[in-house]
Amino acid sequence: MPAPESAPESAPGPHPAAGQPSRADRIADAALVLLAERGMRGLTHRAVDEVAHLPQGSTSNYARTRLALLEVAVRRLAVREGQVLSVDELPTADGGLAALVDGLALALHRYLTTLPQLLVCRYELALEATRRPELRAFFDDAGRQFRQPLTALLRAAGSPDPERHTLSLVAWTEGIMFSCVAGSFHAAVPGLAELREGYGELLRGMLDEPAK
């Protein structure tokens, strides 16, 4: 979901990129680290400055209120989640069911094995959004950016009810994520082949296609 420059791969520090991260990205990445490591109570402007190795007051100048800081974290989380798959790994509408299964399974496997802390950040922010209507609107808008392309892929794959099937697919995925990151299956993370099989079973049922 550090000093951001030295964060391990499994921590929600900056996504590797050319050059040094901007101050805004350092603040946002530090906010995600704090959410994952200390929870919502540990996310303060002062703590972000310390984790990002910035002068005191830097975060307050960038995001003056707590709500603004939370919105920064939601926005950065959406960016980081959008980078889980590279462009050439994303499923396309003309790739068919196999490409959709492969893309979904690969993304979920990476979350579970290398980026579980991003999911912890998501859960922290989702729970806080239930108490803050302003954050809920922002959080939901970020979620739509991921659901809408999935609905389009399901429609292209032949789903007779792509909106309903999107809900089912997202719910199944979220259930696996929670169970394997914060639930009773945290010590039994499924492998890539198992995830492919799970998505294949689910999508074949939705699309009424026989197993191959």
C-alpha positions in Angstrom: 0.0 0.0 0.0 10.8 4.6 5.4 13.3 6.7 4.4 11.5 6.1 1.1 14.8 5.7 -0.8 15.8 2.7 1.2 12.4 1.0 1.7 12.4 -2.8 1.1 10.4 -4.2 -1.8 7.6 -5.4 0.5 7.2 -2.0 2.2 4.9 0.6 0.6 7.8 3.0 -0.1 8.3 4.6 -3.4 7.9 2.6 -6.6 11.3 2.3 -8.3 11.6 5.0 -10.9 14.3 7.0 -12.6 15.7 9.9 -10.6 14.9 11.0 -7.1 11.3 11.1 -5.9 9.7 14.5 -5.6 9.0 16.0 -2.2 5.3 15.4 -2.7 6.0 11.7 -3.5 8.3 11.4 -0.5 5.5 12.8 1.7 2.9 10.5 0.2 5.1 7.4 0.4 6.0 8.2 4.0 2.3 8.5 4.8 1.7 5.0 3.4 4.6 3.6 5.4 3.1 5.1 8.6 -0.3 3.7 7.9 1.1 0.2 7.4 3.5 0.2 10.4 1.6 2.3 13.0 -2.0 2.5 11.8 -4.2 5.5 11.6 -3.1 7.0 14.9 0.5 7.0 13.8 -0.2 9.1 10.8 0.7 12.7 11.8 2.2 15.5 10.0 5.3 15.4 12.2 5.7 11.7 11.8 5.6 12.0 8.0 8.3 14.7 8.1 10.5 12.4 10.2 10.0 9.3 8.0 10.5 11.2 4.8 13.6 12.9 6.2 12.2 16.3 5.6 12.4 19.5 7.7 9.6 19.8 10.2 6.6 21.7 8.8 7.1 20.3 5.2 4.1 18.0 5.4 1.9 20.7 6.9 2.8 23.1 4.1 1.9 20.5 1.5 -1.2 19.1 3.2 -2.5 21.5 5.8 -5.3 19.4 7.4 -5.5 15.8 8.4 -8.2 15.2 5.7 -5.8 16.6 3.1 -3.1 14.3 4.3 -5.4 11.3 4.1 -6.4 12.3 0.5 -2.7 12.4 -0.3 -2.4 8.9 0.9 -5.4 7.7 -1.0 -4.1 9.3 -4.2 -0.7 7.8 -3.8 -2.1 4.4 -3.0 -4.1 4.5 -6.2 -0.9 5.3 -8.1 1.1 2.5 -6.5 -1.6 0.0 -7.1 -1.8 1.0 -10.7 1.9 0.2 -11.0 1.5 -3.4 -9.8 1.4 -4.6 -13.5 3.5 -3.0 -16.2 1.8 -1.8 -19.4 2.7 -4.9 -21.3 1.3 -7.2 -18.5 -2.1 -5.6 -18.4 -4.9 -7.7 -20.0 -6.5 -6.3 -23.1 -10.0 -6.6 -24.5 -8.8 -8.7 -27.4 -6.8 -11.1 -25.2 -9.8 -13.3 -24.3 -10.4 -15.1 -21.1 -6.9 -16.6 -20.7 -5.3 -13.2 -20.8 -7.8 -11.8 -18.2 -7.1 -14.8 -15.9 -3.4 -14.4 -16.3 -3.4 -10.7 -15.6 -5.6 -10.9 -12.6 -3.7 -13.8 -11.1 -0.3 -12.1 -11.6 -1.5 -8.9 -10.0 -3.0 -10.6 -7.0 0.1 -12.8 -6.6 2.4 -9.7 -6.5 0.2 -8.0 -3.9 0.3 -11.0 -1.7 4.0 -11.9 -2.0 5.7 -8.5 -2.4 3.3 -5.7 -1.6 1.1 -6.9 1.4 1.7 -3.6 3.2 -0.1 -1.7 0.4 -3.2 -3.8 1.3 -2.8 -2.9 5.0 -2.8 0.7 3.9 -5.9 0.2 1.9 -7.8 -1.4 4.8 -6.7 1.4 7.2 -8.0 4.1 4.7 -11.2 2.1 3.9 -12.1 1.9 7.5 -11.4 5.6 8.1 -13.5 6.4 5.0 -16.5 4.9 6.8 -16.2 7.7 9.4 -15.3 10.6 7.1 -17.8 11.3 4.3 -15.3 13.6 2.6 -12.7 10.8 2.5 -15.3 8.3 1.4 -16.1 10.3 -1.7 -12.4 10.5 -2.6 -11.8 6.9 -1.8 -14.7 5.7 -3.9 -13.6 7.8 -6.8 -10.2 6.2 -6.7 -11.9 2.8 -6.7 -13.9 3.5 -9.8 -10.7 4.1 -11.7 -10.0 0.3 -11.3 -13.5 -1.1 -11.5 -14.5 0.6 -14.7 -11.7 -1.0 -16.8 -12.4 -4.4 -15.3 -16.1 -4.0 -16.2 -15.0 -3.2 -19.8 -12.8 -6.3 -19.9 -15.6 -8.5 -18.7 -18.0 -7.0 -21.2 -15.4 -7.7 -24.0 -15.0 -11.3 -22.7 -18.7 -11.9 -23.2 -20.2 -11.3 -19.7 -24.0 -11.1 -19.9 -24.0 -8.8 -16.8 -20.6 -7.1 -16.5 -21.5 -4.8 -13.7 -22.7 -7.6 -11.5 -19.8 -9.8 -12.4 -17.4 -7.0 -11.6 -18.8 -6.9 -8.1 -18.4 -10.7 -7.8 -14.9 -10.6 -9.1 -13.8 -7.7 -6.9 -15.4 -9.4 -3.9 -13.6 -12.7 -4.5 -10.3 -10.9 -5.0 -10.7 -8.7 -1.9 -11.6 -11.8 0.1 -8.4 -13.5 -0.9 -6.4 -10.4 -0.1 -7.8 -9.9 3.3 -7.7 -13.6 4.2 -4.0 -13.9 3.2 -2.8 -10.6 4.6 -4.8 -10.0 7.7 -7.0 -13.1 8.1 -6.6 -16.7 9.0 -4.7 -17.7 5.8 -1.9 -15.2 6.3 0.6 -18.2 6.6 -0.8 -20.0 3.6 -0.6 -17.6 0.7 -1.6 -19.4 -2.5 0.8 -19.7 -5.4 0.4 -18.2 -8.9 -0.9 -21.4 -10.3 -3.6 -21.7 -7.6 -4.7 -18.1 -8.2 -4.9 -18.8 -11.9 -7.1 -21.8 -11.2 -9.3 -19.8 -8.9 -9.8 -17.0 -11.3 -10.4 -19.5 -14.1 -13.1 -21.3 -12.2 -14.8 -18.0 -11.3 -14.7 -16.5 -14.7 -15.7 -19.7 -16.6 -18.7 -19.8 -14.3 -19.6 -16.2 -15.1 -19.1 -16.6 -18.8 -20.5 -20.1 -19.0 -17.4 -21.5 -20.6 -16.2 -25.1 -20.2 -12.9 -25.8 -18.6 -10.0 -26.6 -20.9 
